[in-house]
Amino acid sequence: MDRSVKTFWYDNLRVIATIGVIGIHVSSDYQPESGTIPDYSFWIGNIFDSLSRFSVPVFVMLSGALLLPKADGIRTFWKKRVMRLLVPFLFWSSIYTLKSFWDGYQDGVRLSFGGYLQEMLVQWRDGSSLHFWYVYMIFGVYLFVPIIGRWVRNSTPKEQLYFLGIWVLTIIWGQPLLEALKPDIELSYFSGFLGYLVLGYFLNQRKFQSKRQQNSIALSLIGVGVVSTVLGTYLIHYYTGKYESTFYECLSPNILLYSSGMFLLLKDKDISFRPLVRIRDFISKYSYGVFLVHVLVFFQLQEFGINWNFVTPIVGIPLTVIICLLITLLIVYIVSKLPYGKYVSG
């Protein structure tokens, strides 16, 4: 193969993050039932959910690693990057909207033409599916790419660390237990997912003394991040008697550590087993389409009783993830083979 090692590890991480997103939506079904299910089911759901939470930050970090080094002009960037995201998103947003209209019709909801048009506009404004918040967020982040890309390419690692240090402070002070201690300093300029964009660039450029050192740091970050996520979620549930998503939030210190560890663990790592490479390449090619479509598939699986707890959670969660992934891949692949389908399949 004539592709570079870097392309391989980017694809590896993209595929794992794609599967992780499906894992979030499958395993998080335990949350509404957290006060009524057995402790065993809570722990399994919590563990799988926690293990999946690196995926969204890693997607943003990959964008930083891939896009910020490129000196594309604003027009080129919009044509090459943004429009490739926008067209499939608008297509599948319309599908989700039509699905919601059909579900409402089945339940006896009847609207005028103007009512349907207004509802469609509301859904496109707010997102026609629960996971589309990510697409709206990444579009907002992408607006900064041509600007912040020029800065990072001309900045020193110390200057990048300065930015990231302040960003980490905004995450720490943003936690519920520490928010009262936050000084009245305006730090919103450094907050949000933009930090993950810069972090992806920074970690991609970072060189370690050895692979062993890189792996040790990565595994330490993953261990601390995962354990604190699992235990933190459990302790909140134990002491309050209800589920809280505090430790699952992308902009939390524990998920920051976990996501950074996953990024470093797979950075510059290759796989050579040819059948696995082919599977990886296929999923990577259609990863954006899988992200857009999988919730539609998952909801249909739920109608057939296939969900996180349909056998037992420790089997039901990974099995549902695999089934959802395979069906979604098939749908996206078929759409891509239709006339003009490659423009909307993702």
Stockholm file with secondary structure:
# STOCKHOLM 1.0

chainA/1-346         MDRSVKTFWYDNLRVIATIGVIGIHVSSDYQPESGTIPDYSFWIGNIFDSLSRFSVPVFVMLSGALLLPKADGIRTFWKKRVMRLLVPFLFWSSIYTLKSFWDGYQDGVRLSFGGYLQEMLVQWRDGSSLHFWYVYMIFGVYLFVPIIGRWVRNSTPKEQLYFLGIWVLTIIWGQPLLEALKPDIELSYFSGFLGYLVLGYFLNQRKFQSKRQQNSIALSLIGVGVVSTVLGTYLIHYYTGKYESTFYECLSPNILLYSSGMFLLLKDKDISFRPLVRIRDFISKYSYGVFLVHVLVFFQLQEFGINWNFVTPIVGIPLTVIICLLITLLIVYIVSKLPYGKYVSG
#=GR chainA/1-346 SS CCSCHHHHHHHHHHHHHHHHHHHHHHHGGGGGGTTTSCHHHHHHHHHHHHHHTTHHHHHHHHHHHHHTTCCCCHHHHIIIIIHHHHHHHHHHHHHHHHHHHHHHHHTTCCCCHHHHHHHHHHHHHHCSSGGGHHHHHHHHHHTTHHHHHHHHHHSCHHHHHHHHHHHHHHHHHTSTTTGGGCCSCCCGGGCSTHHHHHHHHHHHHCCCSCHHHHHHHHHHHHHHHHHHHHHHHHHHHHHHSSCCCGGGCTTSHHHHHHHHHHHHHHTTCCCCCHHHHHHHHHHHHTHHHHHHHHHHHHHHHHHTTCSTTSSCHHHHHHHHHHHHHHHHHHHHHHHHHSTTGGGTCC
#=GC SS_cons         CCSCHHHHHHHHHHHHHHHHHHHHHHHGGGGGGTTTSCHHHHHHHHHHHHHHTTHHHHHHHHHHHHHTTCCCCHHHHIIIIIHHHHHHHHHHHHHHHHHHHHHHHHTTCCCCHHHHHHHHHHHHHHCSSGGGHHHHHHHHHHTTHHHHHHHHHHSCHHHHHHHHHHHHHHHHHTSTTTGGGCCSCCCGGGCSTHHHHHHHHHHHHCCCSCHHHHHHHHHHHHHHHHHHHHHHHHHHHHHHSSCCCGGGCTTSHHHHHHHHHHHHHHTTCCCCCHHHHHHHHHHHHTHHHHHHHHHHHHHHHHHTTCSTTSSCHHHHHHHHHHHHHHHHHHHHHHHHHSTTGGGTCC
//
